[in-house]
Amino acid sequence: YNSRNLMNGLILESGVEEALLETITTVIDKKDKLTSDEYNQKLIEAGISQEQLEKITNYFNMSLEELKEIFKYTINEKIIIGLEELSKLTEYLTKTNLDSYCEFSSSLARGQNYYTGNVFEVYEKNGRIKGSIGAGGRYDKMITSFINDGNEYPTVGISFGLSSIYELLKNSDKFKDEATTEIYIIPLNTEIECLKISNELRELGYNVEIEMNNRKLKKSLDYANKASINYVIIIGEDELISGKIKVKDMVNNNDFDLNINNLKEINSIIKI
């Protein structure tokens, strides 16, 4: 995580003119992807002097604590705001025991120049995927400029790399162990009601799958057998009217009645 305010402040503090701010930010954001020589060359090509390069290199190699100490009495407003933002965020992370998962990076910019405050990127901790699997940050001016009614509309956005996350989960032994379907629900023109019931069962701790491919009942049961799903619930209009559904034990070929309005009863049937 980082603050765009701090980043901009450090660049300006290095003597770089404001007109070059976006260009230099873009280069610094690539700091970890370039060799030292490539990084320095791109900064020089962007229009800064050797002295400015040395200052930028120095500032952007400092830890958050070092930056706080160095700029304890600064009058650079962006650095002041940035350090305040990061100090508050670090406090939240520490007090919620999330600090061990998070790391400050002064060179993180998130590329898009509409960000105005804290920014963040999420990575898979074992490095199986090199790029980020989630990212976002705060931007105050975008919606504000569209509405343009004199008020400020601060916003925080985040996006996820769903394909990357899916690949990680698909190849995770832990996921395979935990994600085995325990209950398979087959709706008979009761999809909406089944979605509600499935969510309630998930809240009780069960892994639930719903048949949403319009398979015939026999094919759905065949699927449950092939997938080694132990429990199946078939829900049609009659079950909704009666308030009673049957839980089919596919292993022992037994049926159990379950009250739709008291799904917790399933704990006596299926142990987790």
PECORLIN-V261411 format. One record per helix or strand of 2 or more residues. SS is the DSSP state (helix for helix, strand for strand). FROM is the first residue (numbers start at 1). LEN is the number of residues. Records with the same first field share a line. If there is no record, write none. Layout:
# PECORLIN-V261411
SS=FROM-LEN  FROM-LEN
This chain:
# PECORLIN-V261411
strand=2-2  118-5  134-6  155-6  183-5  208-4  231-5  244-6  254-6
helix=4-10  18-12  31-3  36-10  50-10  64-7  77-19  99-3  141-7  162-9  173-6  191-13  217-10  237-6  260-9
